[in-house]
Amino acid sequence: MRLLKRSDFLYLVPALILLLVSAGGLARGGWLETMETVHTAPALNLKDLDGVSYRISDLKGKTVLVNFWTTWCPPCIEEMPSLIRLAAEMSQEEFVILAVNVEENKRRVSNIAKRLNVTFPVLLDPKREAGNAWKVKVFPSSFLVDAQGRLRHKAIGPVEWDSDEITSIVNQLIQE
């Protein structure tokens, strides 16, 4: 039996974290981390499936949930219905959800979005420029941005977005 060397942990720990996140072992049930340091959200300037441009800077005054996802990520697909329910629940509020698909072709993304009945803008990040600017390493990764354009919360992995705990956090941000 071979003992693990210190360098083995550089590969083992991230792999275990990815496995837990992919299996829903982290973040399932409404885990949302409050940002320790509040700072302005990175730039986001992308087009949706219809070619309409969205810039996060144009959404100041609204609370924004930015969700980075891919079609090949089962946890991303699993959490999408809760995002859709949250969007429906908050439809009369100053709240916007932007689903940013990273590095996939428009046809595939469009087909999956239609199959899931996504009701909010699905933006395309074909070169991963936004994903890199937001330091996305795991899918799904989501960020709550307040009305002043500041990052307030993040989630790495799937979340039940329409849970009482999360809707309370979103409502609190809307009221600020």
N, C-alpha and C positions, 0 to 999 in steps of 0.2 A: 504494500500500500504506500503510495507516494504522498508525502505531506505537501500541503499547499505552501507556496512561497508568497511573500508579500506582493510581488508583482502579479500573481494570479488574481488577487482581489481587485485589481484595476479592471479586470474583465468580468469577474464573477458578480460583484456587487451591482453594477449597472444592469447586467443581464437579469438578476433576480428582481430588481426594482421594475424593470420593463415587464417581466412576467407577471408580477403582482398587479401592476397597473392595467395590463392587457386583460387580465382575468377579473378585473373589477375589485381586487383585494384592497386597493387604496381608492379613496375618493367616492366609492359607491355609498349611497345613502346620504349624500349631501355635504361631503367634505369640501370646504372652500377656505383657502388660506388668506388671511388679511395681510396685505403688503406691509412689511415693517417700515419701509420708507416710501412715502407717497411722492411720486414724481409724475411728470407729464408722460402720457402714453406715447409710444413711438409713432412715427408717421405711418399712415395706412392710406394708400391711394391705389385702388384696384377697381377693375370692371366686373360687373355681375354677368350672369349667363346671357343677358340681353344686350350687353355692351354698355350699360349705364355705369358711369364712374361714381365711386363712393370714396370720400375722404373723411377720415375720422375728425379732422379739424372742422368740417362742415356740420358735425353733429353736436357741437358744444351746446349746452343747455339741455341735453338729453343724457340719460344713463344708457350706456352701450355695453352689451355683452358681445365680445369678440371670441368666436369659437373656431380654433384651427383644427381641421379634420381631413381625413382622406377616405376614399371609398373602400380601400382594402383593409381598413382598420375596424374589426368587429365592435370594439367598445364605442367607436365614433358613431357607428350605425345604431347601436343599442341606445345611446343617449339621445339621439335625434328626436324621437317622439316626445321626450320630456321637454326639450327645447321648443318644440312646436306647441305643446300645451302651455308652456310659460308665455310664449308669444301671444297665444289666444287670451290667456288670463290678463295680460298686461296691455292688451290692444288699445285701450283708451288712455294709457299713461304716456309719459314722456320717456319712453323706453324703446330701444332698438336692438335687435339681434342681428349680427353679421356673421355668417358662416363662411370662413375662409378656407377654401380647398387648396391644398398645397401640392404642386407639381403633377397634376393630372390633366388629361385631355378633356376639353370642354364637353364633348359628346358623352363620355362616360359619366362625368359629374352631372350633367343635365338629366341623363336617364335615371340615375340613382335619386336625385333630388325630386324628380317627378314621381317615381315609385314610392318615395317616402312622404309625398305631399308636403314638402317644405314650403312654408308660407312666408318666409323672410328672405332677404337677399342672400344669395349664394355667390360669393366673390371668388375669382380665380387668381391664384398666385403661382403662375406657371414656372417661374424661375426661383421661387422660394425667397424672394426679396423681403416680403413682409414677415414670413416665418423666421428669417434670420434676424431681422430688426427687432422682433418681439422675443427673440431667444427661445424659440420653440424647438424642443428636443424630442418630445414625446407627444403622441396623438391619442386622444384629443387633449389639447391644452386650451384653456379658456381664461379670459380676463374680463373683469368688470371695471369699466371706466366711468367715473362720475361726470356730472354735468359740466364741471370745469375742465374736463379732459385729462384727469389724473387717474393713474392706475390705483385701484383700491383693493382688489381681491384677485386671486388667481386660483385655478384648479388644474392640476396635472392628472389626467385620467378622467374617467367618466363620472358624471354627477347626475343625480336626479334633480333637474333644474326646477321642477314644479313642486318640490317638497316644501312643507311649511317653513322650514328653516331658511331655505334659499329665497323663497318669495318674500320673507320678512326682510332679509338683507337687501334685496333689490328695492323693495318699497321704501326702506330707510334711505337708500341712496337717492331715490326719486324725490323724497321729501326734503332733502338737504338743500 
